[in-house]
Amino acid sequence: MDHIFTTLAQELDCDARYVENVASLLDAGNTIPFIARYRKEAHGGMDDTRLRRLQTRLDYLRSLQARREEICALISAQTELTDELSAAIEHAETLSALEDIYRPYRPKRRTRATMAKEKGLEPLADEIFAQNSNAPRPEVLAERYVDAEKGVETAQDALAGASDILAERFSDDAAIRGDVRTLLQRSARLCSRAAGEEDSVYRLYYEFSQPVSKLQGHQILALDRGEREGFLKVTIEQDEAAAVQAIRRRTVRPGSPAMAFLADVAQDCFSRLLAPSLEREARAELTQRACAGAIENFALNLRPLLMQPPVRGSVTMGLDPGYAHGCKVAVVDATGKVLDTAVVYPTFSARKKQEAIDTLKTMCRRCGVRHIAIGNGTASRETEQMTVELLHELPGVSYMIVNEAGASVYSASELAAEEFPQYDVNLRSAVSIARRLQDPLAELVKIDPKAIGVGQYQHDMPEKQLSAALEGVVEDCVNAVGVNLNTASMPLLRQVAGLSTATAKNIVAYREENGAFSTRRQLLKVPKLGPKAFEQCAGFLRVPESKNILDRTGVHPESYDAAQKLLTLCEFSPADVGTPAIAQLPQRAAALGYDKLAAQCGCGNMTLRDIAKELVKPGRDPRDELPAPILRTDVLELKDLKPGMILSGTVRNVIDFGVFVDIGVHQDGLVHISQVCNQFIKHPSEVVHVGNVVQVKVLEVDEKRKRISLTMKGV
């Protein structure tokens, strides 16, 4: 176990004690958000992303160690475990390397080699492989093994059986597999051809060849999908001569009588056994690598999308555009409560469009609408143009295009039916769109993260891995912001550290039965919410109505005494918390010395600094520190764009080859990775994230194909 901690410490570039502490905390049932926020001294201030990476690697290394022990036991049971083999198993750093070592000892299905062994030909294979310089030639040795009763009719039959045994032995040899695998990774090429004459979205890959070592994740995933859908034939072309030579170097002794025979065995080993096996392995590893990269990229995009600044405190109208079924309309108040709904048909005719404008204008004036959120799906462009005409008659009202991905999934869910039983599916979607503008995080947590659509090939990802990664991001975002215990919905509450769906439902039920919570401690009265769950969740739940000011902050209840002592030592009172006067708290604490104060308050230095920040800005929302979203009052059309124009836009998606930016023309523009900045970058996420407001210059507009090329260079 010490070896695992040392390995992780080297990988994460941190003290091994921190790794051991985190492992102990995880084993004790603590959540990542709780560890990241309230156990900083134990891990040296790692953020949640780094802690999740540590957790993933810890699980992998523990699985690797468990497999080591299992393999040692299995080989030992065969009385084949030697000190040398045991050392090789101990030093194997990956599961594939470990399985290579175990391969010769693994029970096999019936093969050509096992059938040859049943005929008693293994001693012949051993004699030939011994390659004694004074031994007879293989053809002579084989004569002694001719036995018609065993099915060995001729010496050639015996040699064929010996060849099968040796070919399998070479194929199972860990060193040989390692050599050929390294050669494949270094020099093989992945090639694809069209499976037929039909045109498709995979035409770029109809004549494609790329070194395995240089393949990009999006290329691998596209090739996999194209092959799966029957449009592509994909193969790996290996350097056969070099691979066979690598096998011969390990197996053939120059000058021996068996040299030519073993050279043929090496060729058969590669062509029949190693090449197909390693090609399958290489394809699987490429897919695994591409999926890991895509999942990481999806998670990277999801975080800023969830953390987009809310547009609070205003009555908002949500428009869910559509053609056949019209445009669904919902108006919600500043708290998200539905005030009014309607369905209008602006795309049917000029008369219907004017009727829609009149209806929306009446609703806006009656309800006091300040902002309009428009879904970016079907008929979004027409709805946006109608909205601009509407705004000419409503000074002070603005609109924003909202990513509606997943809105239909939510509106058809049991959760939406439970929340809005009085509205049909389409109107629920309009409510969701309005609320996404008001508080993206609170609304998006109701939707399966996979349905939000800020990744690439997410439907091809391993379900378990993708879900785990995305759910981790959602959990981290919710806990970073904090949740109002008295207004949060069940879907939002269940993302709080330590709470499950059951305990979240129980909190809502307790609130409905007993009224608003007045303290955090009341949580302990909620059914099935015990001390451990309370410890994990309490710091992330805010109670604005509490008389204890600390219940409104991110200070954990376990640190209330420390917070009180800090206020006293710095000559403040609880009444000063959140007022302009307490802005001097960090300076006074620094002057007195945080280490000295921490010792007096009975907590760690980092914890005390966090407490000081919370007391200065109780319940602060980290999203408020980000640039506000762009609210528009006018619309551009594709034909209005000219090369050289500089515009503000919102990043909608970040993928391997570039960035898609909403510049207000309905069609997102693409900033190719080469146009993101002036220096070389491996991935656009090094520079921008989903939700960022950026300045871009128009490079080219293709009206026919509806493509906009943008650049961020020199803007």
Residue, then its C-alpha position, 0 to 999 in steps of 0.5 A: m500500500d505504501h508503494i501505491f501512495t508513493t506512486l500517486a505522490q509522484e504522479l500528482d507531484c505532492d507529499a505521500r502523506y497527503v495521498e495517504n490522508v485522502a485515501s483514509l478519508l475516502d475509505a471512511g466514506n467522505t465525499i470529494p466536495f467535503i474533503a476538498r472544502y473542509r479537510k484542506e490541511a489533510h491534503g494540502g489544498m488540492d482542488d476537487t478535480r485533482l482529488r477526483r483524479l487521485q481517487t480514480r488512480l487510487d482505485y486503478l492501482r488498488s485493482l492492479q494490486a488485487r490482480r497481482e495477488e490473484i495472479c500470484a495465487l493462480i500461478s502458485a497453485q500450478t507450482e510455477l511461481t518462481d522468484e523471477l516471475s514473482a518479481a516481474i509480477e510485482h514490477a508490472e505497472t499496468l493491467s495489460a503488462l500484468e496480463d501479458i505475464y499471466r498469459p502463458y499460465r492462463p487456462k486456454r480454450r482448445t487450440r492447435a497448440t493444445m491439440a498438438k500437445e495431446k498428440g505428445l509433440e511438446p517434447l519435440a517442440d522443446e528439443i527443437f527450441a533448445q537449438n543445440s548446435n550438435a542436434p539433428r535437424p528438425e526433420v530428423l528429430a520429428e521422425r521419432y514422433v511419428d505415431a499413427e495411433k495419435g494422429v501423427e502420420t508423418a514427420q511433417d505432421a509432427l513438425a506442424g504440431a511442434s510449430d503450432i506449440l512454439a508459435e503459441r509459446f512465442s505469442d504468449d511470451a511477455a517480452i515478445r509481445g512487449d517488443v511487437r506492441t512497442l513496434l506497432q505503437r511506433s510505426a503502425r498506421l490506421c487506415s480506412r476505406a469506404a465500405g461501399e459507394e454510398d456518400s456519407v458524413y464519413r467521406l473524409y475517411y474514405e481514403f484515410s491513413q494516419p500513424v497510430s501514434k498521431l491519431q486524434g481522439h475525434q478521428i478515432l471516434a469517427l472511424d469507430r462510428g463509421e465502421r460500426e454503421g457500415f460506411l468504413k472498413v478500418t484496419i491497422e497496417q503493421d511493418e510485418a518484416a520488422a515485427v517478425q525480425a523482433i520475434r526472431r531476435r528473441t527466439v532464433r539462435p544464429g547457426s543452429p540446425a533449427m534456424a530456418f524452421l524457427a524463422d518460419v515459426a516466427q512468421d506464423c506466430f506473427s501472422r496468425l496469432l500476434a498480429p490479429s491479437l495486437e490489432r484488436e488490443a491496439r484498436a481497443e486501447l485507441t478507443q479507450r484513450a479517445c473515450a477518456g479524452a472525450i469524457e474529460n473534454f465533456a466534463l471540462n465543457l460541462r463545468p463552465l456551462l453549469m457555472q454560467p452567471p445567473v440572471r437573477g431578480s427579474v421576471t423572465m419569458g421562456l420561448d421554446p421555438g417550433y414550426a408545426h406545434g407553434c412556439k411555446v411560451a412561459v413567463v416565470d417570476a424572479t423565483g421561477k414560479v410560473l405566472d402565465t403560459a401561451v402558444v403562438y404561431p409566428t411561422f405560419s403567416a404574417r398575420k399569425k406572426q403579428e398576432a404572436i407579437d401582440t400576445l407576447k407584448t400583452m404578456c410582457r406588460r402584464c407580468g413585467v417581463r425584463h428578459i426573454a430566453i429563446g431556445n436554440g432549437t428548431a425555428s430559433r432563427e424565426t423566433e429570434q427575428m420576431t422577438v427583435e420586432l417585439l422589443h422595438e415596442l418594449p424598451g428596456v427588455s432584452y433577450m438571450i439565446v439559451n442552449e435548450a439541449g436536454a429541455s425536451v428530455y426534462s419536460a417528458s420526465e417523471l420529475a417534470a410531470e411531478e413539478f408541473p402536472q397542470y402543463d403539457v410537455n411542450l409548455r414545461s420545456a418553455v418553463s425550463i428555458a426561462r429558468r435556465l436564464q435565471d439560474p442555469l445550475a438549478e435548472l440543468v441539475k434536473i437533466d441527465p448531464k449526457a443530454i446537455g450536449v457540450g461534448q463530442y460522440q457522447h452517445d458512444m462513450p462507456e455509460k458507466q465512465l461517462s456518468a461517473a465523470l459528469e455526475g462528479v462535475v455536477e456535484d462539484c459545481v452545486n457544492a461550490v455554489g451552495v444551496n438554499l435549504n429552504t428553496a432548493s428542489m429535490p434534484l438540486l438537493r440530491q447533488v449536495a455532498g452526503l445527500s441521496t435521492a431519498t434524503a433529498k426527498n425527505i428534506v423537501a417533505y420535512r420542509e413542507e410539513n414543518g415549514a422553513f428550516s430555521t437552523r442547520r441543526q434541524l437537518l438532524k430531525v430529517p428521517k434517515l439523515g444521520p450524523k455522517a450525512f449531516e457532517q458531509c452536507a451541512g456546510f454546503l446548505r445555507v439557511p438565510e432565515s437563521k438567526n445564527i449568521l454562520d448558518r447563512t455562510g459556507v462555514h461548517p458547523e464543526s468550525y462555528d467555535a473557531a469562527q466566533k473566536l476569530l471574530t473576538l480575537c480580531e475585535f469584531s462581533p457576529a453582527d459585523v458579519g457581511t457588513p462593510a466594517i468586516a472587510q478589514l478582517p483578513q488584514r487584521a488576521a494577517a497582522l496577528g498571524y494566521d498560524k498563531l490565530a489558528a492555534q488559538c482557534g483550534c483549527g488549521n491555517m487554511t481552514l481559518r483563511d476560508i472562514a475569514k473569506e466567508l465572514v467577509k462575504p457570507g454565502r458568496d456565489p462564485r458565479d457572480e465573479l464571472p463576466a455577465p452573459i450577453l443580453r441582446t436587443d437586435v439580431l444579425e443575419l448571416k448576410d450581414l456578416k462581412p470578413g473583418m467584422i469584430l463581434s462579441g460572442t458566447v462560447r457554446n462548445v469546445i471540442d478537439f479541433g476548435v471552438f463554436v461561438d454564438i455571435g447572434v446569427h443563430q448559426d454558431g461560428l467556428v474558431h479553428i484550433s489554429q485561430v484560437c491564439n498566437q501560440f501552439i496549444k494542444h487543445p482549445s480548452e487551454v484558452v477558453h471554456v463554455g460560457n466565456v464571452v469572447q471577441v472574435k473577427v469574421l474570417e469567412v462566411d459561406e452562406k450556401r453551407k451556412r458556415i462561419s469561420l472566425t478567429m480570436k487572433g489579434v482581436 
